[in-house]
Amino acid sequence: MSSEMIVSKEGRAGFGAYETWYRISGEFDAGKAPVVILHGGPGAAHNYVDAYKLLARGGRAVIHYDQLGCGNSTLLPEKGADFWTPQLFIDELENLVDHLGIRGGFHVLGQSWGGMLGAEYGVTRPKGLKSLTIANSPASMKLWVEEANRLRADLPRDVQETLTKHEQAGTTDDPAYQEATVRFYERHVCRVVPFPPEVTETFAQIVRNPTVYNVMNGPNEFHVIGTLKSWSVIDRLPAIEVPTLLISGRYDEATPATVQPFKDGIKGSRWEIFEHSSHMPHVEEQDLCMRVVGDFLDDNDN
């Protein structure tokens, strides 16, 4: 079945006074539990992880959704830092699971921030969760920033100087700073250059709806000054008891040092490193990524 043959339908789930947009690719099958895809950012929307709909080729329903504050879901640019918390997004995910009627059994795959959210969710031991895939995610933002600075030090000196100059001046919206940021992204975020349309669209979406990303993260992937800057799930990882697959790329901004605590803390977890990828193996090594994830989900349907 090609991606063109995957039937999708969209809907909206009421979440208090707000709405969560979602899309279901494929059909619900009694033998294969659906998988819910948690996008990154925070606030990046579903576009760049669109490829995970290819998991539906094996007869599994794949559920994408836009987290509150971005994409097609309710946008709340007026909300401040006290509103945008991991717990909000856990509550939104729980609400979506019940709205879709899949509490009887489902998988969760979270990418980047989505994997951080997935870990937070797994710690709560939600009813019906069959497995967890944490893709390209750090177990703590302290580790993330340390490793981002190490990777940044390998950039050409003129790029580093441009980044530092604008960060110190508070002019991170300057086009020269944005261009320097792209140099980092081409190495450690997506090595398919030029970026595919779905990746470009996600970056454009953040520009249109920057609230969540700017409040929780900061202006970019390595200048983290938002509310998540001290986030860590390391000491709570032993509470995750479902089968867990860890994914990262050899050139990933989520370096081995940021992923290792997941491997150490989640009993029985398995770690797959994609040798030709950075932060998006689902784009960079798409066929292999779908095979690895698809096999893992198949092994944990029962």
C-alpha positions as CSV (number, residue, x, y, z in Angstrom):
1,M,0.0,0.0,0.0
2,S,1.5,3.4,-1.0
3,S,1.1,6.5,1.1
4,E,-1.4,7.8,-1.6
5,M,-3.6,4.8,-0.8
6,I,-3.7,5.4,2.9
7,V,-7.2,6.7,3.8
8,S,-7.2,9.5,6.3
9,K,-10.0,11.3,8.1
10,E,-9.8,14.4,10.3
11,G,-11.7,15.5,13.4
12,R,-11.7,17.8,16.4
13,A,-11.8,16.7,20.0
14,G,-13.3,19.1,22.6
15,F,-10.8,19.8,25.4
16,G,-12.5,22.0,27.9
17,A,-13.1,25.3,26.2
18,Y,-10.6,24.4,23.4
19,E,-10.3,21.9,20.6
20,T,-7.6,19.4,19.5
21,W,-7.3,18.7,15.8
22,Y,-6.5,15.1,14.9
23,R,-6.1,12.9,11.8
24,I,-6.5,9.2,11.6
25,S,-4.6,7.4,8.8
26,G,-5.7,3.9,8.0
27,E,-8.5,1.9,9.7
28,F,-8.9,0.6,13.2
29,D,-8.1,-3.1,13.3
30,A,-8.9,-5.4,16.2
31,G,-5.6,-7.1,15.9
32,K,-3.4,-4.0,15.8
33,A,-3.6,-1.3,18.4
34,P,-3.5,2.3,17.0
35,V,-0.4,4.4,17.5
36,V,-0.7,8.0,18.6
37,I,2.1,10.3,17.3
38,L,3.3,13.1,19.6
39,H,5.0,15.9,17.7
40,G,7.9,18.0,19.0
41,G,8.6,21.6,19.5
42,P,6.9,22.2,21.8
43,G,4.5,23.9,19.3
44,A,5.9,22.4,16.1
45,A,2.6,20.8,14.9
46,H,2.3,17.4,13.2
47,N,3.6,18.3,9.7
48,Y,7.3,17.2,10.0
49,V,6.3,13.8,11.5
50,D,3.7,13.2,8.8
51,A,5.8,10.2,7.5
52,Y,4.7,8.1,10.4
53,K,1.4,7.7,8.7
54,L,3.3,5.1,6.6
55,L,2.9,2.8,9.6
56,A,-0.7,2.4,8.4
57,R,0.5,0.4,5.4
58,G,0.7,-2.6,7.7
59,G,-3.0,-2.3,8.7
60,R,-2.6,-0.1,11.8
61,A,-4.4,3.1,12.5
62,V,-2.0,6.0,13.0
63,I,-3.2,9.1,14.9
64,H,-1.6,12.5,14.4
65,Y,-2.7,15.5,16.3
66,D,-1.7,19.1,16.8
67,Q,-1.1,19.9,20.4
68,L,-2.9,22.9,21.8
69,G,-1.5,26.2,20.7
70,C,-0.3,25.2,17.3
71,G,-1.3,24.0,13.9
72,N,-5.0,23.3,13.4
73,S,-5.8,23.2,17.1
74,T,-7.0,26.1,19.3
75,L,-4.3,28.9,19.2
76,L,-3.9,30.7,22.5
77,P,-1.2,33.4,21.9
78,E,-2.4,35.4,24.9
79,K,-1.6,32.6,27.4
80,G,1.5,32.9,29.6
81,A,4.2,30.6,31.0
82,D,2.0,29.3,33.8
83,F,-0.5,27.9,31.3
84,W,1.9,25.9,29.1
85,T,3.0,23.0,31.2
86,P,3.8,19.3,30.6
87,Q,0.7,18.5,32.6
88,L,-1.5,20.4,30.2
89,F,-0.3,18.3,27.3
90,I,-0.7,15.1,29.3
91,D,-4.3,16.0,30.1
92,E,-4.8,16.8,26.4
93,L,-3.5,13.4,25.3
94,E,-5.6,11.6,27.9
95,N,-8.7,13.5,26.6
96,L,-7.9,12.5,23.0
97,V,-7.5,8.9,23.9
98,D,-10.9,8.8,25.5
99,H,-12.5,10.9,22.7
100,L,-11.3,8.4,20.1
101,G,-12.4,5.4,22.2
102,I,-9.0,3.7,22.2
103,R,-8.6,3.3,25.9
104,G,-8.7,-0.5,25.5
105,G,-5.2,-0.5,23.9
106,F,-2.9,1.9,22.1
107,H,0.7,2.7,21.5
108,V,2.4,6.1,21.9
109,L,5.3,7.4,19.7
110,G,6.8,10.8,20.7
111,Q,9.4,12.6,18.7
112,S,11.8,15.2,20.3
113,W,9.6,17.2,22.7
114,G,7.0,14.6,21.9
115,G,9.3,11.9,23.4
116,M,9.8,14.0,26.5
117,L,6.0,14.3,26.8
118,G,5.7,10.6,26.0
119,A,8.0,9.8,28.9
120,E,6.0,12.1,31.2
121,Y,2.9,10.3,30.1
122,G,4.5,6.8,30.6
123,V,5.4,7.7,34.1
124,T,1.7,8.1,35.0
125,R,1.1,4.5,33.9
126,P,-2.0,5.3,31.8
127,K,-4.6,2.6,31.3
128,G,-4.4,1.0,27.9
129,L,-0.8,2.0,27.0
130,K,0.8,-1.0,25.3
131,S,4.2,0.5,24.3
132,L,6.2,3.7,24.2
133,T,8.6,4.9,21.5
134,I,10.8,7.8,22.4
135,A,12.3,9.2,19.3
136,N,15.2,11.7,19.2
137,S,14.5,13.0,22.7
138,P,16.6,14.1,25.7
139,A,15.9,12.8,29.3
140,S,16.8,16.2,30.7
141,M,17.2,19.7,29.2
142,K,20.4,20.3,31.2
143,L,22.0,17.4,29.2
144,W,20.4,18.8,26.0
145,V,21.9,22.2,26.4
146,E,25.3,20.8,27.4
147,E,25.4,18.7,24.2
148,A,24.0,21.5,22.0
149,N,26.8,23.7,23.1
150,R,29.3,21.0,22.3
151,L,27.9,20.5,18.9
152,R,27.7,24.2,18.3
153,A,31.4,24.5,19.1
154,D,32.1,22.4,16.0
155,L,30.4,24.9,13.7
156,P,32.5,27.3,11.6
157,R,33.8,30.1,13.7
158,D,32.0,32.8,11.8
159,V,28.7,31.0,12.4
160,Q,29.4,30.7,16.1
161,E,30.3,34.4,16.3
162,T,27.1,35.4,14.6
163,L,25.0,33.3,17.0
164,T,26.8,34.6,20.1
165,K,26.6,38.2,19.0
166,H,22.8,38.2,18.4
167,E,22.1,36.2,21.5
168,Q,24.0,38.7,23.7
169,A,22.3,41.6,22.0
170,G,18.8,40.0,22.2
171,T,18.4,40.2,18.4
172,T,17.7,36.5,17.7
173,D,15.0,37.6,15.2
174,D,17.7,39.1,12.9
175,P,18.0,37.4,9.5
176,A,21.7,36.8,10.0
177,Y,21.0,34.9,13.2
178,Q,18.3,32.9,11.5
179,E,20.7,32.0,8.7
180,A,23.3,30.9,11.2
181,T,20.7,28.7,13.0
182,V,20.0,26.9,9.7
183,R,23.7,25.9,9.5
184,F,23.2,24.0,12.8
185,Y,19.9,22.5,11.7
186,E,21.4,21.2,8.5
187,R,23.9,19.2,10.5
188,H,21.9,18.1,13.5
189,V,18.2,18.4,12.8
190,C,17.6,17.3,9.2
191,R,20.4,16.3,6.9
192,V,18.1,16.1,3.9
193,V,18.9,19.5,2.3
194,P,17.0,21.3,1.1
195,F,14.5,20.4,3.8
196,P,11.5,18.4,2.5
197,P,8.2,20.4,2.3
198,E,6.7,18.9,5.5
199,V,9.8,20.0,7.5
200,T,9.8,23.5,6.0
201,E,6.1,23.8,6.8
202,T,6.7,23.0,10.4
203,F,9.4,25.7,10.7
204,A,6.9,28.1,9.0
205,Q,4.2,27.0,11.5
206,I,6.4,27.9,14.4
207,V,7.0,31.4,12.9
208,R,3.2,31.9,12.5
209,N,2.3,30.5,16.0
210,P,5.5,31.0,18.1
211,T,3.9,31.2,21.5
212,V,4.4,27.6,22.8
213,Y,7.9,27.2,21.4
214,N,9.1,30.5,22.6
215,V,7.6,30.2,26.1
216,M,8.6,26.6,26.8
217,N,11.9,26.3,24.7
218,G,13.3,29.6,23.4
219,P,14.2,31.0,20.0
220,N,15.8,27.8,18.7
221,E,17.0,24.3,19.4
222,F,20.2,25.3,21.1
223,H,19.4,28.6,22.8
224,V,17.0,27.2,25.5
225,I,15.8,29.9,27.8
226,G,12.1,28.9,28.2
227,T,10.3,27.2,31.0
228,L,11.6,23.7,30.1
229,K,15.2,24.7,30.6
230,S,15.4,22.8,34.0
231,W,13.1,19.9,33.0
232,S,14.2,16.4,33.7
233,V,12.4,13.0,33.9
234,I,15.5,11.0,34.8
235,D,14.6,10.2,38.4
236,R,11.1,9.1,37.5
237,L,12.0,6.8,34.6
238,P,11.8,3.5,36.6
239,A,8.0,4.1,36.8
240,I,7.7,3.4,33.1
241,E,6.8,-0.3,32.8
242,V,5.7,-0.7,29.2
243,P,8.0,-2.0,26.4
244,T,10.0,1.0,25.3
245,L,11.9,1.7,22.0
246,L,14.5,4.4,21.9
247,I,15.4,6.0,18.6
248,S,18.2,8.5,17.8
249,G,20.4,9.4,14.8
250,R,24.2,9.3,14.7
251,Y,24.3,13.0,14.0
252,D,21.3,13.8,16.2
253,E,21.1,16.9,18.4
254,A,19.7,14.4,20.8
255,T,23.2,12.9,21.3
256,P,23.9,9.6,23.0
257,A,24.6,11.4,26.3
258,T,21.0,12.8,26.3
259,V,19.4,9.4,25.5
260,Q,21.5,7.2,27.8
261,P,19.4,7.9,30.9
262,F,16.4,6.5,29.2
263,K,18.2,3.3,28.5
264,D,19.5,3.1,32.0
265,G,16.2,4.1,33.7
266,I,13.6,2.2,31.7
267,K,13.9,-1.6,32.4
268,G,14.1,-3.6,29.2
269,S,14.2,-0.6,26.9
270,R,15.8,-1.1,23.4
271,W,17.9,1.6,21.6
272,E,18.2,1.9,17.8
273,I,20.7,4.4,16.4
274,F,20.2,5.3,12.8
275,E,23.7,5.7,11.3
276,H,22.8,8.1,8.5
277,S,20.4,10.4,10.4
278,S,20.3,13.3,12.6
279,H,17.1,14.4,14.4
280,M,14.6,13.0,11.9
281,P,15.3,9.3,10.9
282,H,11.6,9.2,9.9
283,V,12.7,11.6,7.1
284,E,16.4,10.8,6.6
285,E,16.2,7.0,6.7
286,Q,12.4,6.6,6.2
287,D,12.1,3.0,5.0
288,L,14.4,1.6,7.7
289,C,12.7,3.8,10.4
290,M,9.2,2.6,9.5
291,R,10.4,-1.0,9.5
292,V,12.1,-0.8,12.9
293,V,9.1,1.0,14.5
294,G,6.5,-1.1,12.7
295,D,8.2,-4.4,13.9
296,F,8.4,-3.0,17.4
297,L,4.7,-2.2,17.4
298,D,3.8,-5.6,16.0
299,D,5.8,-7.3,18.7
300,N,3.8,-5.4,21.4
301,D,0.2,-5.5,20.2
302,N,-0.8,-8.2,22.7
